[in-house]
Each structure stands twice: as C-alpha cells, then as structure tokens.
Amino acid sequence: MTTKETFSINSESLMAKIKELIKEGNVTRIIISDKMGKDLLNFPLTVGVVGLLIAPMFAAVGALAAIVTECTITVEREVADETEEFNTDEKSV
C-alpha cells in the first residue's frame, strides 16, 4: 500500500529535507511543487539507487532551491498492509 505525505518548506531547508527522506529508505517517490501546485521535479527512488544516480538529482534540487523561495514536497511511501503482515505471521507458525 502506498501513502502520501506533504511538507511545505522553504528553499533553505529543501536539500536537507530531501537527504533526510532518502536516508529513511521507505520513500518510493519525491515530488517537488511550487507554491501554486505546479510540479517542478518528480523523481522515483528505489532500493537500488546509488550515489552515481543520486548526484544529478541533488544538483537539480540545488538549482531548484536557488530559484524558488517556497515549495511543497510530496512523498510517496510504501507501507506494508496489516493483512499481509497477519497472513505472513500465520504461515510461519
């Protein structure tokens, strides 16, 4: 199951928040929008994302932070469904 979470943030905190979200590990997509709601950056994150692929993304986020003053970050997370966890537990018994 996928959930969405939205943060309003200023450009000074943008890069730090993106790095924090990536370190959490359960984020599948990050969307950065301007204060009018227009999507500026939209990038997927997968378990296999490594430094080589993250560096261009950070460069784009840094350039965006220099242009906009306020933005919104929408984060999609993959959350385990409670019924799936229950069924998994039953099988191991």
Residue pairs with C-beta under 8 A, 6 or more apart in sequence:
1 78
1 79
1 80
1 81
2 28
2 76
2 77
2 78
2 79
3 76
3 77
3 79
4 74
4 75
4 76
4 77
5 74
5 75
5 77
6 72
6 73
6 74
6 75
7 17
7 72
7 73
7 75
8 70
8 71
8 72
9 17
9 70
9 71
9 72
9 73
10 69
10 70
10 71
11 64
11 65
11 66
11 68
11 69
11 70
11 71
12 65
14 32
14 61
14 64
14 65
14 71
14 73
15 58
15 61
15 62
15 65
17 73
18 30
18 58
18 61
18 73
19 58
21 27
21 30
21 73
21 75
22 45
22 49
22 54
25 47
26 77
26 78
26 79
27 45
27 75
27 76
27 77
28 44
28 45
28 46
28 76
28 77
28 78
29 42
29 43
29 44
29 45
29 75
29 76
30 41
30 42
30 43
30 45
30 73
30 74
30 75
30 76
31 39
31 41
31 42
31 73
31 74
31 75
31 76
32 39
32 40
32 41
32 42
32 61
32 64
32 71
32 72
32 73
32 74
33 39
33 40
33 71
33 72
33 73
33 74
34 40
34 68
34 70
34 71
34 72
35 68
35 70
35 71
35 72
37 72
40 64
40 68
40 71
41 60
41 61
41 64
43 57
64 71
